[in-house]
Amino acid sequence: QQRIHPNLPGMHIPDDIVFTKNIQDACENKDIILFAVPSVFVRNTVKKVTKFISDGQIIVDVAKGIEPETLYTMSEVIQDELKSVGKQAKVVALSGPTHAEEVAMDLPTTIVSACKDLSVAELVQDIFMNTCMRVYTNADVRGVEICGAMKNIIALATGISAGLGYGDNAKAALITRGMAEITRLGTAMGCMEQTFAGLAGIGD
């Protein structure tokens, strides 16, 4: 009613954004569907929308995480559920250093659009790019998603370090060695090493 989010003070949600509680209205006959639900709810959400999604639908996922049972990234969870009903989607992982409060204030922000099909990544790039948001593309979807999930562990560690009263030296060591570990994990999973040195990795 008021078009104000409690966590984004001072930002008015534009009038041309339409709200709905009807999942069919949200998903049917759309150029792009944006999945912005917590990672633990991604699979159940996909189950609910499969009947409303056409084959070849472009889905942009912004959830970061790894499913504990399958060790799937979020794009792999989406593909897995759609495959179970005989459908395929063009899934794009959109990830990077994008604190919501800064994006809402139109502060300069960069993000990565990752898809195995670069033409789809570039389409999403065009849609999200504007005067304050710069979007880069990457075909290494798994690498971008591994970065998004694993860097949170390092971020928590640096917060703990600060809480213990340690300084910048410890923070630098945790970030640097943490990224080295994440990079080794990612390359062992077939990801591109340069992904981890980019926006989705060290940037985020």
Secondary structure, DSSP 8 states (H G I E B T S, - for coil): ---B-TTSTT-B--TT----S-HHHHHTT-SEEEE-S-GGGHHHHHHHHGGG--TTEEEEE----B-TTT--BHHHHHHHHHHTTT--EEEEEEESS--HHHHHTT--EEEEEE-SSHHHHHHHHHHH--SSEEEEEES-HHHHHHHHHHHHHHHHHHHHHHHTT--HHHHHHHHHHHHHHHHHHHHHTT--HHHHTSIIIII-
